[in-house]
Amino acid sequence: VMDMLPNTISSEVDSAKRSQINDALYLLEATKIDEPASSPLLNGVWELRYVGGYASEWALPSPTRQLALFLYSGGYSPGVFALRLAQQLPISVGDLEIAISRDQPRVQATCKVGNDQEIQVQARLDVVSSLRLSETYQKITVLGREIELPAPMQYSRELYVTYVDEDLLIVRDGSGVPEVLVRKNKQFTQNWGMEPEAMEDMNAP
């Protein structure tokens, strides 16, 4: 899986490559992991490297296409939605980094734009079952301006944790679309099957 992933979330992936990645993901997800939604391995800093769904070689780049995916896919990531729209602006756009911690709001998604500016989304992450999480977006910071989302505008989606280890996190949204994240700044190695104890932020939620 690691060898197949694109270098960044911005890299284009054709239909053939998507099929190969999906085959590998299903094989990896068959590995039994006890209560992955409550695993302390979720905590840490992740780089979003791949989002499944439709290949885009047939479609013209358009903000309305991203809006349609957001509305009708059943769980299109708001972080990816913001990233895709930012990439169509005449400014430089970095990749999407996601930090998960113990304390609420547990999720902080950050995308660098322009010169030393960033778009940031904060979200609650609640454990619903042994596999399922609920992600609710609460706050957005755009170019230094913080916006607290009122309750009716707090977008929420369900995520299913299908695989997690020291290097890789795979989640699927309510429509089954996979998102693959690779851990950054890893401070432990060769620790397979064991929960890391060296990092305070890696305690169970």
SULNOR-V853036 format. One record per residue. PHI is phi in degrees with one decimal (* if undefined). PSI is psi in whole degrees, -180 to 180 (NA if undefined). NEAR is the number of other ideal C-beta (glycine too) atoms within 8 Angstrom. Layout:
phi->PHI psi->PSI near->NEAR
phi->PHI psi->PSI near->NEAR
//
This chain:
phi->* psi->-46 near->10
phi->-59.9 psi->-39 near->7
phi->-69.3 psi->-29 near->4
phi->-83.3 psi->-24 near->8
phi->-63.8 psi->144 near->11
phi->-64.6 psi->158 near->9
phi->-64.2 psi->-35 near->5
phi->-140.4 psi->164 near->7
phi->-65.7 psi->-21 near->13
phi->-79.2 psi->-15 near->6
phi->-68.7 psi->141 near->7
phi->-78.3 psi->138 near->6
phi->-124.9 psi->122 near->9
phi->-82.5 psi->175 near->8
phi->-62.2 psi->-40 near->7
phi->-63.3 psi->-44 near->6
phi->-66.5 psi->-39 near->9
phi->-60.0 psi->-41 near->11
phi->-63.2 psi->-42 near->8
phi->-64.4 psi->-43 near->9
phi->-63.6 psi->-43 near->15
phi->-63.6 psi->-40 near->10
phi->-57.7 psi->-47 near->8
phi->-66.4 psi->-39 near->10
phi->-63.2 psi->-44 near->14
phi->-62.5 psi->-38 near->8
phi->-66.0 psi->-42 near->7
phi->-68.2 psi->-39 near->11
phi->-68.2 psi->-16 near->9
phi->-72.2 psi->-12 near->6
phi->-67.4 psi->130 near->6
phi->-77.5 psi->126 near->4
phi->-129.8 psi->126 near->8
phi->-75.4 psi->124 near->5
phi->45.2 psi->61 near->8
phi->-63.6 psi->-28 near->13
phi->-67.9 psi->-20 near->13
phi->-104.2 psi->5 near->8
phi->-68.8 psi->136 near->12
phi->-65.7 psi->-15 near->10
phi->-66.2 psi->-16 near->12
phi->-64.7 psi->-34 near->12
phi->-72.4 psi->142 near->13
phi->140.3 psi->-170 near->14
phi->-109.2 psi->127 near->9
phi->-123.5 psi->150 near->13
phi->-110.4 psi->123 near->13
phi->-74.2 psi->118 near->15
phi->-110.3 psi->-22 near->11
phi->-155.9 psi->137 near->12
phi->-128.5 psi->124 near->11
phi->-71.7 psi->-175 near->9
phi->125.6 psi->-144 near->7
phi->-89.0 psi->139 near->5
phi->-70.7 psi->147 near->8
phi->-109.6 psi->10 near->7
phi->-67.3 psi->-20 near->7
phi->-87.5 psi->-12 near->4
phi->-113.5 psi->147 near->8
phi->-74.2 psi->143 near->4
phi->-63.6 psi->125 near->6
phi->-155.6 psi->134 near->7
phi->-60.1 psi->-32 near->7
phi->-68.9 psi->-30 near->6
phi->-65.2 psi->-44 near->10
phi->-63.4 psi->-38 near->11
phi->-64.4 psi->-41 near->8
phi->-63.6 psi->-43 near->8
phi->-61.5 psi->-41 near->12
phi->-62.4 psi->-41 near->10
phi->-79.1 psi->-34 near->7
phi->-113.5 psi->-5 near->6
phi->-79.8 psi->-17 near->11
phi->90.1 psi->8 near->7
phi->162.8 psi->27 near->11
phi->-57.0 psi->128 near->13
phi->-61.0 psi->124 near->10
phi->-60.5 psi->-32 near->10
phi->-63.6 psi->-43 near->12
phi->-67.5 psi->-38 near->13
phi->-57.8 psi->-47 near->12
phi->-64.0 psi->-40 near->11
phi->-63.1 psi->-46 near->12
phi->-62.0 psi->-42 near->9
phi->-67.5 psi->-40 near->10
phi->-62.3 psi->-34 near->12
phi->-67.9 psi->-16 near->8
phi->-93.5 psi->0 near->7
phi->-89.0 psi->156 near->8
phi->-79.3 psi->51 near->2
phi->-138.5 psi->160 near->7
phi->-74.4 psi->141 near->5
phi->-129.4 psi->129 near->11
phi->-86.2 psi->-172 near->6
phi->-90.1 psi->168 near->10
phi->-90.1 psi->122 near->12
phi->-112.7 psi->134 near->12
phi->-123.8 psi->122 near->14
phi->-107.2 psi->130 near->11
phi->-118.2 psi->126 near->10
phi->-123.8 psi->-177 near->8
phi->-76.8 psi->-37 near->7
phi->-93.8 psi->147 near->4
phi->-78.4 psi->146 near->5
phi->-70.2 psi->125 near->10
phi->-72.2 psi->-27 near->12
phi->-105.5 psi->132 near->13
phi->-132.2 psi->110 near->11
phi->-100.1 psi->128 near->13
phi->-128.9 psi->134 near->11
phi->-129.1 psi->121 near->16
phi->-76.1 psi->136 near->8
phi->-136.9 psi->146 near->13
phi->59.5 psi->-147 near->7
phi->-97.2 psi->104 near->3
phi->59.4 psi->30 near->3
phi->-114.8 psi->166 near->9
phi->-155.2 psi->157 near->9
phi->-110.1 psi->130 near->13
phi->-132.4 psi->137 near->10
phi->-124.0 psi->132 near->14
phi->-113.6 psi->141 near->12
phi->-144.2 psi->147 near->13
phi->-73.7 psi->149 near->11
phi->-134.5 psi->108 near->12
phi->-113.1 psi->139 near->7
phi->-79.3 psi->123 near->9
phi->-101.9 psi->-39 near->8
phi->-151.3 psi->-173 near->6
phi->-65.2 psi->-23 near->8
phi->-113.6 psi->-22 near->9
phi->-109.9 psi->138 near->12
phi->-119.2 psi->154 near->13
phi->-114.6 psi->124 near->12
phi->-111.3 psi->120 near->12
phi->-124.3 psi->121 near->10
phi->-81.8 psi->128 near->13
phi->-116.9 psi->-32 near->10
phi->-146.6 psi->141 near->11
phi->-127.6 psi->134 near->11
phi->-118.7 psi->119 near->12
phi->-121.0 psi->114 near->7
phi->51.0 psi->45 near->8
phi->90.0 psi->-10 near->6
phi->-100.1 psi->121 near->6
phi->-93.4 psi->132 near->7
phi->-124.4 psi->117 near->8
phi->-84.7 psi->120 near->6
phi->-75.9 psi->129 near->10
phi->-66.3 psi->155 near->6
phi->-50.9 psi->-43 near->5
phi->-65.6 psi->-18 near->4
phi->-103.0 psi->5 near->6
phi->-81.5 psi->97 near->10
phi->-63.8 psi->136 near->7
phi->-131.8 psi->144 near->7
phi->-145.5 psi->158 near->10
phi->-95.8 psi->141 near->11
phi->-126.0 psi->138 near->12
phi->-110.3 psi->120 near->10
phi->-82.7 psi->107 near->15
phi->-98.4 psi->-16 near->11
phi->-164.9 psi->140 near->13
phi->-154.0 psi->137 near->11
phi->-147.7 psi->-163 near->7
phi->-69.9 psi->-16 near->10
phi->-115.7 psi->-30 near->7
phi->-134.2 psi->142 near->13
phi->-131.2 psi->126 near->13
phi->-120.3 psi->124 near->15
phi->-125.5 psi->154 near->12
phi->-125.9 psi->140 near->10
phi->-83.0 psi->-175 near->16
phi->-61.6 psi->-22 near->7
phi->-95.6 psi->1 near->7
phi->91.8 psi->2 near->6
phi->-72.9 psi->128 near->12
phi->-84.2 psi->147 near->13
phi->-124.4 psi->131 near->14
phi->-115.5 psi->124 near->15
phi->-118.8 psi->142 near->13
phi->-113.2 psi->132 near->12
phi->-67.5 psi->140 near->13
phi->-109.5 psi->159 near->9
phi->52.1 psi->43 near->6
phi->-67.5 psi->130 near->9
phi->-110.2 psi->15 near->6
phi->-147.4 psi->147 near->8
phi->-139.3 psi->161 near->5
phi->47.4 psi->52 near->3
phi->-124.6 psi->32 near->8
phi->-58.2 psi->134 near->6
phi->81.3 psi->-3 near->3
phi->-119.2 psi->146 near->5
phi->-84.3 psi->131 near->8
phi->-65.4 psi->142 near->12
phi->-117.2 psi->-9 near->5
phi->-76.3 psi->-27 near->6
phi->-101.7 psi->126 near->10
phi->-58.6 psi->-35 near->4
phi->-76.7 psi->-1 near->8
phi->-98.3 psi->10 near->12
phi->-68.6 psi->154 near->8
phi->-61.7 psi->141 near->6
phi->-68.3 psi->NA near->9
//
